[in-house]
Amino acid sequence: MQTSSDRHEYPAHWEADVVLRDGGTARVRPITVDDAERLVSFYEQVSDESKYYRFFAPYPRLSAKDVHRFTHHDFVDRVGLAATVGGEFIATVRYDRIGPDGAPASSPADEAEVAFLVQDAHQGRGIASALLEHIAAVARERGIRRFAAEVLPANSKMIKVFTDAGYTQKRSFEDGVVRLEFGLEPTDRSLAVQQAREQRAEARSVQRLLAPGSVAVIGAGRTPGGVGRSLLDNIRDAGFTGRLYAVNKALPPERKELDGAAGVPAHRSVRDIDGPVDLAVVAVPADDVPETVAECGEHGVQGIVVVSAGYAEAGPDGRERQRALVRQVRSYGMRLIGPNAFGVINTSPEVRLNASLAPQMPRPGRIGLFAQSGAIGIALLSRLHRRGGGVTGVTGVSTFVSSGNRADVSGNDVMQYWYDDPDTDVALMYLESIGNPRKFTRLARRTAAVKPLVVVQGARHGSGPRGHAVRATRLPHATVSALLRQAGVIRVDTITELVDAGLLLARQPLPSGPRVAILGNSESLGLLTYDACLAEGLRPHRPLDLTTGASAADFHAALSRALADDTCDAVVVTAIPALGEPPTDDAALAGALRSAAAATPSKPVLVVHVELGGLAEALSAAASTAPQPAPAAPATPARPETQATRPAPPDGGRPPTATTPVTASTRATPPGPAVPAVPLTPVSLPEDAHLIPAYPAAERAVRALAHSVAYAQWRRDAADPGKVPGYEDIDERSAAALIDAQLTHGESLTLGTEETRALLGAYGIHVHRALPAPTADAAVEAARTLGRPVALKVTAPHLRHRADLGGVRLDLADEEQLRRAYAELTDQLGTPEELSPVVQRMAPRGVDTIVRAVIDPAAGAALSFGLAGAPSQLLGDMAHRLIPVTDREAASLVRSIRTAPLLFGWRGSAPVDTPALEELLLRVSRLVDDHPEVVAVGLEPVVVATHGVSVLSASVRLAPPPARDDLGPRTLPAY
């Protein structure tokens, strides 16, 4: 696009799609010589006032010289960017590099003047703020460190753009002009401002899809049946509160309605609709979608849900068709859900939108659902409805999004919406791929700080769905799961577990600890619950057996006492059909439990029920309709019998063993009749009502509780995450210069031994020197240089870190020992050329550990730690944390491996210097975080002694940094 005389080629990597403040999108790209007509047309639509603010004088039109200047750039010292919608400019920004005297300059001058111009019709959409982020990133890439801008005092909007950006600024006033100067290095405040803007914009873009004022279903059949018509009927039958239109290009001109769709206006094209259309639901063949999108864009539609198939899931041709679809949709400033989507649902009474293939509107509730698979979406909706045979559906759905191929709107966008959505308390997500993992973990950490986020990931052990364009991870699934948990994500393995955890978190408070009271009318079921608690790492009290004759009043009294016990953080109630005379009614039992739980709303209560179909429904019924319990025992007995005060079992602490399991043959009464299906209608609940979730198996209830306990602990820890310490001896500039020198050819490489020692040394990480020993004489000379005692070890790849093969000789105190050891190694393992032996000064004895850091293309930057040898290699006992690591996270990393006791004096051994180990971890984290070119660091072994650590071997791999990262300007995934 540029001429051959330009100094640099067109920088395609500067192109980006951005979401604006109002939820629309725009394309940001460099301005080129081909944009002269667009620039003139854009300028003609700018008001005289805006032109005056830009040029400080009346400037009605651009001269030919101006047009040439504003469209010819070298992309180094002179850069212009434009924001476009529909291919036309709506805003521009440019910088010109200047010297100390303010005159045009070239590198190494590191200051530039910057100026904006935004079309009046698009002011207030946050375009200038987005352009400032992008032009600042471009300037940093070209070696510019400061921007200067001159603004008229009356131009308060532009002054606000600069002052709100969060950069370190200096302001002056001279000759009637405000001069602003600010550095371009990101600050904590600038990043916070950028991310807050990102959240508001992306949340707004999803809100426009989920709460439209008008919907058009394109491809609705003229008669009932078919996908398009089903979508139309589902929207109408759910009672959508906005305007609904049907579009079918085969509709005869005289027809104004479809058969069986009275009251829904029908049109041949979106263009024929008299009025705005906020959301278009597209169900036409893939070949007809481009024409449909063009019509929608020209009509001003804000968002599109494409349920049509035939895209990336269909192969290479479909993948290219999907790319073209995304580019086309974004060119009109729209967002896209799909293609191959199941649809969206919003149960809010103000919206009531069921733009999905689900035939029934879900019950309103507090759970947000996101699924990349339509089939899994159906399963999730179904399980949340179900009242019998599985976990009881104690709450409903706030919003549901099935993204299909996730070409545009992704789980990240929906998470941005849920973050401050007042109607969503819990977020459940089924993911088969994560397009931007770094952003996902950042958003997950922030979202989890205010509401639970439960995730199950499909395709964990293979490639993702063909419809999803994602980077493959090199990390094991267990590592990725550990990193997600560190970000506050509640990771589960199945959709059953996903729903189990979601139902508990939606209607019960978070527990304050792991102590669990267990009570019920079955000793055997109580013991199963007790064992399940121990298996999940909880601290159960001994089960309280109320016997099979327990009444509703007995349950009420026991639950009340358990909840009042300060040594109890949660209660699991187990229930089987009662044998009383008469037997306890399910509704009465549910009312008793709800009444007791309501008296102590700060502790969670769960129920494990066996063949009590009515109990699940009764527990989830409205509190206003729940039967009142029978009179309870006195509220203040002299010494209430709780788990803590019951006599200990005769074996001194173990729970009693059941002798007569309750089976069907021993029950006095059979289960009651089957409960009729519950209608999918809203249930009115008091704001303070806590619905009690019921589970058909102890293991499921306890696992859900364990997730809640772990999440509550994460919330407490996240309130004080620690800090990333600064070390005065870190020489960041020297490290950067060394990295730049090594990457002069732009190719990834593994550093040599001395370069590795130099780079790590710049961060205060000292690697013990090792000298090559190609001969016995060379080994003796190396020992003399380093000082004895020494170690002799082989470094050949097939023998490295294999002490079990005898490739290491330690504590060689003199020349004779060294020569003998050298001869033994070469006799047993091979020639010196094959072994590559080295000599190294002995380090203090201690525990051998491994420290690794890697930048994974899918998971981001991660720090790993474990013990060297069998624990890590055979048992996989490694712990992981996301980079950057705080001091508290480093301490927890050291203590989270199963073999951690070896570091703290196991079986009388001397504890090692874990503070020094934690400092080493923090320094490695800083190195990788400061320099994205460092893509892998391996320190093995790291000997942790009673005083200090010794790094005996190290490797570092470098690669050119990505053009954009999660700390760069806001962008949508590229297509």
Protein Blocks (a to p, Z undefined) as FASTA:
>chain_A
ZZfkbmbdcdfklgccdddfkopacddddddfklmmmmmmmmmmpcfklmmmmnopacfb
acfklmmmmmccghlmpccddddeehiafbdcddddddfkopacddfbfbdcddddddfk
lgonlmmmmmmmmmmmmmmmnopabdcddddfklmmlmmmmmmnopacddddeehiacdd
ddfbdcfklmmmmmmmmmmmmmmmmmmmmmcfbdcdehiafbgedjklmmmmmmmmnopa
bdcddddfkbcfklcbdehighiacdfbfklpgcddfbdcddbdfklmmmmmmmmmmnop
abdcdfbghilknojklmmmmmmmmmmmmmnopacedehifbdcdfbfklopacbfbfbd
cdddfbdcddfbfklmmmmmmmmmpmghiacdfbccfbdcdekjommbcfklmmmmmmmm
ckbmbdcdddfbdfblmlmmmmmmmmmmmoccddddehklbccdfkbccdddfbdfklmm
mmmmmnopacdfbfklmmmmmmmmmmpccdfbjbdcdddjbfklmmmmmmmmmmnopacd
ddddebjkbcfklmmmmmmmmmmpmkbcbdcddddddfbdcdddfklmmmmmmmmmmmmm
mbccddddehilklmmmmmmcfklpccddddddfbdfbdcdfklgccdfkopaacddfbd
cdfklpfbdcdddddddddddddddfklccddddfbfklmmmmmmmmmmmmmmmmmmmmn
ojadddfkbcfklmmmmmmmmmmnopacdddfklmmmmmmmnopacddddddfbfklmmm
mmmmnopadddddfbfklgoplknopacehifbfklmmmmmmmmmmmnocfklnopaddd
dddddddddddddddfklopadddddehjllmmnopacdddddddfklmmmmmmmpmklm
mmnopghiacddfklmmmmmmmmmmmmmmmmmlmbdcdddddddfeocddfbdcdddddd
dfbdfklccddddZZ
